Amino acid sequence: MLPAKISSSKTLTALAVVLALGAATLDSAAAADKLRVGKADSTDYDFALLQVGIDAGIFKKDGLEIETVTLPGAQLHQAMTADSIDLALGSGTDGGDAMRWLDAPDDALFFARDPGFVFAVNLGASAVPLPPHSAVLLASGPLGADDGGLVTLPGDTAAWLAG
């Protein structure tokens, strides 16, 4: 369920930003300007944002070509292991890796997935404190610090964190 303070259209926009930022930071994509994305289902709503981004030319305008492949079940994991795809989009069926919304300041979205993954995006202009985490895995820009030394997420910035 979405936090009441953030509309579903903002969430869809944020998810598109997440995908675009994530894709733009992958080393293999940077080297070849092509990102091979495997998805578990060709028509599932969960993967619609990727197709919208491709159809609208969002990735192409930044020089990134997206190639999608539909691979059901274990084939998705096998393709990642074999380096046939750069990124896998899937949706868990056992509920063990379900996404959980975390409390976040206004203009920010935080969510977590097990085991130990936290994502934070700040859509506002002012820095916000990061959610609890053990390490920063990747950030779309430099992180800041408040007067007490706590790590902050500047405006228009996303961070992928280890829980």
C-alpha positions as CSV (number, residue, x, y, z in Angstrom):
1,M,0.0,0.0,0.0
2,L,1.3,3.5,-0.9
3,P,1.9,6.0,1.8
4,A,-1.1,8.4,1.9
5,K,1.0,11.5,1.4
6,I,2.4,10.4,-2.0
7,S,0.1,9.9,-5.1
8,S,0.4,6.8,-7.3
9,S,1.4,9.0,-10.2
10,K,4.4,10.3,-8.1
11,T,5.2,6.6,-7.3
12,L,5.2,5.7,-11.0
13,T,7.4,8.6,-11.8
14,A,9.8,7.6,-9.0
15,L,9.9,4.0,-10.2
16,A,10.7,5.2,-13.8
17,V,13.5,7.4,-12.3
18,V,14.8,4.4,-10.3
19,L,15.0,2.3,-13.4
20,A,16.6,5.0,-15.5
21,L,19.2,5.8,-12.8
22,G,19.9,2.1,-12.2
23,A,20.3,1.4,-15.8
24,A,22.6,4.4,-16.4
25,T,25.0,3.3,-13.6
26,L,25.6,-0.3,-14.7
27,D,29.2,-0.8,-15.8
28,S,28.3,-3.1,-18.7
29,A,25.8,-0.6,-20.0
30,A,28.3,2.2,-19.8
31,A,30.9,0.2,-21.8
32,A,28.6,-0.9,-24.6
33,D,25.8,1.7,-24.5
34,K,23.4,-1.3,-24.6
35,L,21.6,-2.8,-21.6
36,R,20.2,-6.3,-21.9
37,V,17.1,-6.6,-19.6
38,G,15.4,-9.9,-18.8
39,K,11.9,-9.8,-17.5
40,A,9.8,-12.6,-16.0
41,D,6.6,-11.7,-18.0
42,S,6.2,-9.7,-21.2
43,T,2.8,-8.2,-20.3
44,D,2.9,-7.9,-16.5
45,Y,2.1,-4.4,-15.1
46,D,5.2,-4.5,-12.9
47,F,7.4,-4.2,-16.1
48,A,5.2,-1.7,-17.9
49,L,7.5,1.3,-16.9
50,L,10.4,-0.3,-18.7
51,Q,8.4,-0.6,-21.9
52,V,7.0,3.0,-21.6
53,G,10.6,4.3,-21.2
54,I,11.7,2.4,-24.3
55,D,8.6,3.4,-26.4
56,A,9.0,7.1,-25.3
57,G,12.7,7.1,-26.1
58,I,13.7,8.1,-22.6
59,F,16.7,5.8,-22.5
60,K,17.7,6.4,-26.2
61,K,17.9,10.2,-25.7
62,D,20.7,9.5,-23.1
63,G,22.5,7.1,-25.5
64,L,21.3,3.9,-23.9
65,E,19.7,1.1,-26.0
66,I,17.5,-1.3,-24.0
67,E,17.1,-4.8,-25.3
68,T,14.4,-6.8,-23.5
69,V,14.0,-10.6,-23.3
70,T,11.2,-12.5,-21.6
71,L,12.5,-15.4,-19.6
72,P,10.2,-17.3,-17.2
73,G,11.2,-18.7,-13.9
74,A,14.7,-20.1,-13.4
75,Q,15.7,-19.1,-16.9
76,L,15.9,-15.5,-15.7
77,H,18.5,-16.5,-13.1
78,Q,20.4,-18.7,-15.5
79,A,20.6,-15.9,-18.0
80,M,22.1,-13.6,-15.3
81,T,24.6,-16.3,-14.3
82,A,25.6,-16.9,-18.0
83,D,26.0,-13.1,-18.5
84,S,23.3,-13.2,-21.2
85,I,21.5,-10.3,-19.6
86,D,22.7,-7.3,-17.6
87,L,19.6,-6.8,-15.4
88,A,16.8,-9.0,-14.3
89,L,13.3,-7.8,-13.5
90,G,11.2,-10.3,-11.7
91,S,8.4,-10.5,-9.1
92,G,8.7,-13.0,-6.3
93,T,5.9,-15.6,-5.9
94,D,6.6,-16.8,-2.4
95,G,6.2,-13.4,-0.7
96,G,9.6,-13.7,1.0
97,D,11.0,-10.9,-1.1
98,A,7.9,-8.6,-1.1
99,M,8.5,-4.9,-1.1
100,R,7.7,-3.0,2.1
101,W,7.1,0.8,2.2
102,L,9.2,2.5,5.0
103,D,8.3,5.8,6.7
104,A,9.8,8.6,4.7
105,P,9.8,12.4,4.9
106,D,7.6,14.4,2.5
107,D,8.8,14.3,-1.1
108,A,10.8,11.1,-0.5
109,L,10.1,7.4,-1.0
110,F,11.8,4.6,0.9
111,F,11.2,0.9,0.5
112,A,12.9,-2.3,1.6
113,R,13.1,-5.9,0.2
114,D,14.5,-8.9,1.9
115,P,17.2,-9.9,2.3
116,G,18.6,-6.6,3.4
117,F,18.0,-4.2,0.5
118,V,16.8,-0.6,1.0
119,F,16.0,2.0,-1.7
120,A,15.6,5.7,-1.0
121,V,14.8,8.5,-3.5
122,N,14.4,12.1,-2.7
123,L,12.1,13.9,-5.2
124,G,12.2,17.2,-3.3
125,A,14.8,20.0,-3.1
126,S,15.9,19.7,0.5
127,A,18.1,17.0,1.9
128,V,16.5,14.2,4.0
129,P,18.1,11.7,6.4
130,L,18.7,8.2,4.9
131,P,16.7,5.3,6.3
132,P,18.5,2.9,8.6
133,H,21.1,0.9,6.7
134,S,24.5,-0.8,7.1
135,A,26.2,0.4,3.9
136,V,25.6,2.6,0.8
137,L,25.8,0.3,-2.3
138,L,25.2,3.0,-4.9
139,A,24.0,6.6,-5.1
140,S,23.0,8.7,-8.1
141,G,25.0,11.6,-6.7
142,P,27.1,12.7,-3.8
143,L,25.5,12.2,-0.4
144,G,25.6,14.8,2.3
145,A,25.7,15.0,6.1
146,D,23.7,16.9,8.7
147,D,25.1,18.8,11.7
148,G,25.1,15.6,13.7
149,G,27.1,13.7,11.1
150,L,24.2,11.6,9.9
151,V,24.3,10.8,6.2
152,T,21.7,12.7,4.2
153,L,20.1,12.3,0.7
154,P,20.2,15.5,-1.3
155,G,17.3,16.5,-3.4
156,D,16.8,14.7,-6.8
157,T,19.0,11.9,-5.6
158,A,18.5,8.1,-5.2
159,A,20.5,5.6,-3.1
160,W,20.6,1.9,-3.0
161,L,21.5,0.6,0.4
162,A,22.3,-2.6,2.2
163,G,19.9,-3.1,5.1
